[in-house]
């Protein structure tokens, strides 16, 4: 009985303790809670590795052939760290950049945000892993951007403000009553069901070869509504211009028969 108890304490108990502690940690740090929080994911991974390493080394320490396991492990850890660091420089750069992104109190984006990273097509942040920031575009393309690139890139976040706006432009012919055209354009946007904020200001953007270009911002509460809002507002503006007899200029080809 004593032999069995000693065997359990020496060779089984360390793994049981490591397993229980790991289960407790998994319960408090669920997958959903850790989503996008790389500093916690990294910390959890380190703790898990330490728990099992201690369990294995504790067991090996009772085996005569491995009685110097602790000393050997400590002595070789420095060399192993240097070798691994040199062999995985790019990977480690991505890992630490990801941890910095997730741990920062002023991080530039969060999961679910719509962002644009340098010249990469804009999309929604799906996840932040140890190596990549995962972005999903409007075309349902999944883009994996290394965290080291994200950490040094210029990032545009379209979703951190309370509302989102995007400009639309419409051209009208020369000779048009500009005040009337601007009022129609502003009313069409302001009366749109998902418009957010005050009545927009319509500005003259440019005087072109065939007409005058008017510009206004379409503002919505939710950035996901904005592309459809811009499209429907343009359709409504063209409809109201037609009813008011306001011409939208376009190139015409005149053919003379000799």
N, C-alpha and C positions, 0 to 999 in steps of 0.2 A: 504493500500500500504506500509506504514511504517512497519507494522507488518510483512508483507511478506518479505520485504527487510532485516529486523532484523533476521528473521528466516533463510534466505539464508546466511547472513553473519556469523551467529553463527553455523549453523548445516550443511550447504552444501558447503560453500566456502573452508573450510579446506581440504575436500576430493577432490575438484576440483583442488586446488593448488597442493596437493600431487600427483594427477594423472598426471597433466601437467608436473611437474618436473620429474616424473618417466618416462614419454614418451620421454622427451628431453634427459634424461640420456641414455635410451635404444637406441636412435638414434645415439648418439655419441659412445656408447660402444656396438657395435653389437656382436652377438654370435660368428662370425668368428674372430673378433678382440680379443675377450676374450679367445679364444681356447688355453688352456694350460697355461694361465697367471692367476694363482690362486690368486695372490695378488690383481689384479684388480677385479676378480670375488668376492673375499671376501669383498673388499671395496665397490663394487656395492651392494652386499647383505646387508651390514651394513647401507649404505645410504638409501636404499629402506625401510628397517625396521624402521629406524629413522623417515623417512618422514611419513609413515602411522601411526606410534606410536604417533607422534606429532599431526597428524590430529585427531586421535581417542580421545586422551587426551584433545585436544582443545574443541571438541564437548562435551565430558563428563563434562568438567568444567562448562558448562552453565546449566547443569541439577542439580537442588538443591541437589538431593540425592547423587550426585557425585562431589560436589563442592570442596572437598578436594582430588580430584583424583591425582593432581600433587604431593602433599605432600606424599600421600600414596605410589605412584609409586616410588618416590625417596627413601623413607624410606625402602621399601621392596626390592629395586633393589640389594642391597648388599647381603642380605640373599639369594635371588634367584640366584645370581651369584655363591655363594658358593655351594648351593645345586646342580645346574646344572654342575658346575665344577667337583664335586665329582662323580656325576652320569654318566658323559660322559668323563672320563679321557682318555680312549683309542681313542675315536672319536676325541677329541680335539687335542691329540698328532698327529693323522694323518693329521688333518686340518692344524695345524701350521707347520708340517714338509712339507706338500705340498706347503704352502705359501713360506716357505724358499727356496724350490727347484725352484719354478717358479720365485721368485723375485731376486734370486742371479744373479749377473752379470757374474759369473763364474760357472754357473750351469753345471752339468756333462753331460746333454743330453737335447735334444729338441724333439718336436713332429716330427716323421718321422725317427728319428735316430734308428739304429740297436744297441741294447745294450744287455749286459749279467749282471744280478744281482746275485752275489754269485753263488749258485748252481741251479738257475732257468734257464730254457731253453732260449737261446737267441731268441730275436724277435724284432719287430719294435714297437716303442712307438706310440700308437694310440691316447692317450689322457692322460691328467693329471687332475683328478677331485679333489674335496676337500678331499676325503678320499683315493683314490687309484691312482696308476699309471697303465694305461691299456696297456698291451703288447700283440701283435699279432704274433704268431710264424709262421714258414714256413708251418706248418700243419694246418694253419688257426685256431689254438686254441687261445682263448682269456684268458689271465692271468691277474687277478686283484691283484696287489701287494700293500699292505698298505703302505702309504707314510712314516710312522714311520720306517718301515723296509728299505725302499729305502734310507732314510736319513742317516742311519747308516751302509749301506751295501757297499761292494766293487763293483764298477761298471766298466765294460769294455765297452767303446764306440768304435764301429767299423767304424764310419762314420764321425768323426770330422777332419780327415786328408784329403788332396787333392786327395789321391788315396787309394786303398785297396789291400793288398797282402795276399796270403795264400800259404803255402808250399805244393808241391807235391813230392812224392818219387817214384823212379823206381829202381828195382834191375836188375843187369846184372851179367852174369856168370863170374867166375874167368877165367883169360886168355883173357878177352876182352880188346881191345885197349881203355883204359880209356879216352884218349884225344878225340878220335873219338866219343865215346858215349856221352861225356859231350858236345861236339860241336853240335851234332845232337839234344840233349835235349834242349840246349840253343837256337838253331835256331828255333826249333818247337814252343817254347814259344814266342820268339821275333817276329816271323812272324805271330803270331795269330792276326787277325784283331782288336780285342779289347784290345790288350796288351798296357800297358801304361808305359812309362819310358824307361830306357836304357836296353841293352841286359842283361839278367839275368846271374848271376854267379852260376854255378853248382858246388856243393861241394860233397865230399864223406862223407856221413852221418855215415856209419858203415860197417864193414866187418862181414857178417853173416855166418851161417853154409853153405849155398849153393850159396852165391853170395855177390856182393858188392852193397850197397844201395846208390843211388845218390839222391840228394835233390836240388830243386830250387824253387824260389818264382814266383808265377804267379800274376802279378800286373795289375789291371784294374782301370780305372778312376772312374767308378761307382761300388760301393760295390755290387749292385744287379746283376751285370754281372759276378762276380767272381766265384760263384759255377759252372755255366755252362762253364766258361773259363777253370777252372781246369779240368773238365771232358773232354772237347774237346781237350785240350792240351795233356792229358794222352793218349787219343785214337790216336792222331797224332804221338806222340812219339813212341808208340808201332808199328804203321804202318811203320815209318821210320827205327826203329830198325830191323824189319823183312826184309825190303828191303836191309838193309846194312849187313844182316847176323849176327846181334848181338842177342845173346840168352838171353831171360828173364828166369831165373831159376825157377823151380817149383819142388815140391816133386814128386818123381817117386817111384812106387812100383814094385819091380822085384820079380817074383814068379819062383822058381826053382822046376821042377818036378823030384822027385827021381825015 
